Amino acid sequence: MKLYAHSKADTPQNQWHPLEEHLHATANNARHFAETWESGAWAYNAGLLHDLGKSDSRFQGYLLRCNELDDSDYDSGRVNHSSTGASCAEDGIKPFGRILAYLIAGHHAGLPDWFSSESANAALSMRLKEGRENSKRIRAFSEELILSLLPMTKPSFVNAANFHFWARMLFSCLVDADYLDTEQFMDEEKSRQRSHYPYLSSLAPRLFDFLDDLEQKAPQSSVNEIRAEIRRACERKADSPKGLFSLTVPTGGGKTLSAMAFAMRHAIKHGQRRIIYVIPYTSIIEQTGHTLSRVFGHENVIEHHSNLHPEKETFRSQLASENWDAPIIITTNVQFFESLYAAKSSRCRKLHNIINSVVILDEAQLLPPNLLMPCVESMNELVRNYGVSLVLATATQPLLPNLEPALEIIPPEMNLYDRLKRTKIVFPESTIRPKDWVSLAERLQQHEQVLCIVNTRRDCYDLFKLMPEGTYHLSALMCGAHRSAIIQSIRLRLQKNLPTRVISTQLVEAGVDIDFPVVYRALAGLDSIAQAAGRCNREGVLNKSGKLGEVQVFMAPRPAPRGLLRKGEDTTCEMFEDMKNPDQPGAVFRYFRLFYSRINDAGSDFRELLTKDVNPNLFVQFRTAAEQFKLIDDQAQRPVIVRYGDSNHYINRLRYAGPCREITRALQRFTVNIPVQVAEAMQSDGRMEEIEPGILIQCGLKIYDEKTGLAVFAEQLPIEDLMI
């Protein structure tokens, strides 16, 4: 009887998806994705065997039953088709079958561990036992298919240390090829809307026309002249061979668009397929997304992050976010690096489209030190073996341990840090901490326009409460929609030269385009202090009158919280005697060398999960490693949905219609992350309710303040909420 991979409701059986047709189409697509990195045969063979288990009569009977066409010629039991294909690969292809077994077993459920007490029967060692029993029923079909496999040779660059990375790239090729072929059969209209994007070469004129127009319309100033020089330096360096680059430009030097100019010229020179712009925080991604959409057209720029406006998404952009097949991708550190170590098929699907791209890593100093080793190793792998050119773009270039040598794009003779010097950073004379915030609040009130950045949300709240009416508060206790509105108000006031005082956490330090004549910064890591200085005299307006912006570093009443923030503060204290030019690259390099030496574990324990048992048995803990590789500790924090703006509209829809992509996307802009114990306390006393499993929302109580956000520090509920 003819075998099928997929059926369609209300469709004659002879129009279903033939199994052999699906296997060969998936194999050919996967081979196409992998052939540029010596792995085409591996991806082809994985594709040819991935649905082998569907040839079992029990699976064919399942398709009939689903379509109410039950046939007594077919068995009525169920079969795990992935396990069956995995066992056939393991037992039928020596010595490489186990590599394919991981991919095949995981193509729906995700890459498995070899053994795991937590995943138990999901571990590959257990699934192979199940698959062997099933594979006896399809021996003739499997033996015939195995004869069609291509000869495989392990690529020269693969070793025990990077085997897991190569296997995950193969997995990506298989998963995307499988999804695409299945989609083409199941939903032709959806398939037609996918891809078909312009090449970078056809988008390039939009970028360079935009940059030319920007330069022509920019006011004449030394800062704008230097920005134009930086762009030209980037374009000249773009002819360099593929590899790792650093772009070290002081804040306010036009780094974003100059990095794009380099990436575009470089990609076209070397035939690279896309540009991926990686940003550390969702709080600043909207600014970059807006700029690049203006340049290239909204339809050619895919933003893939959790803080996306649902109204900005089209059906086509949703498809492109699944596998990153658009020419310009904007994403976050979390999405990028966690995907590189993921196990789930949905997260790994896009990985093969990172290959042969230009990746711009913005604010590279913000990589998490506790996972620095695996982050650096993934960057090295992409550059060495997968045709990626990677640009580390920042004003405070970190000295990342074990990273391949980077070619600096800006020549030293440009002397940017002296020519773009717009601030004077003044460190405290004493490290004695004051008793309270009162004296600092008094000093801040002496300035008409001032930004003060502190280390914690509690510090921000306490200091703000001492400031006069009209002061702005910015912290992560405010939802994304609220923060965006406040930042926009601050910009407008500064543009009109109105009195503007702001108390903020460090969320303004990376990429937020605001410009104050005076900035106060609580003692912190030197990189944070330098980034804070980038919000001071950003446009060099004070330089015209022979002045510099004022950056005052002060001792806060409380030290930074224990952990990485405290290590940064302590490292800066240790360098106090070497602070003559704290904003120069040399001082920043010395800071990072000392800071990284203080990190007890940069991810070496995590690395062992993926490498220690590769030789000789190919035992890899893919799933356990993926669960442990978290740039943000989502176990310690819990997102809660607050009542701000039009969030009530979406909360009501969620309550009565249940969660769906549109509603949950919209509500992401109205979430605040708080410690788990705080969330539980607010739920127990009625300030929060669990509207759906795992989804906490603010009750009707007025505990979200229009000035400071979620009132987790308030000592009592508002009076109106206590009245009956």
Secondary structure by P-SEA (a helix, b strand, c coil): ccccccccccccccccccaaaaaaaaaaaaaaaccccccaaaaaaaaaccccccccaaaaaaaaaaaccccccccccccaaaaaaaaaaaccccccaaaaaaaaaccccccccccccccccccaaaaaaaaaaaaccaaaaaaaaaaaccccccccccccccaaaaaaaaaaaaaaaaaaaaaaaacaaaaaacccccccccaaaaaaaaaaaaaaaccccaaaaaaaaaaaaaaaaccccccbbbbccccccaaaaaaaaaaaaaaaaccccbbbbbbcccccaaaaaaaaaaacccccccccccccccccccaaaaaaaacccccbbbbcaaaaaaaaacccccccccccccccbbbbbcccccccccaaaaaaaaaaaaacccbbbbbbccccccccccccbbbbccccccccccccccbbbbccccccccccaaaaaaaaaccccbbbbbccaaaaaaaaaacccccccccccccaaaaaaaaaaaaaaaaaccbbbbbbcccccccccccccbbbbccccaaaaaaaacccccccccccccbbbbbbbbbccccccccaaaaaaaaaaaacccccccccaaaaaaaaaaaaaacccccaaaaaacccccccccccaaaaaaaaccccccccbbbbbbbccaaaaaaaaaacccccaaaaaaaccccccccaaaaaaaaaacccccccccbbbbcccccccccccccccccccccccccc
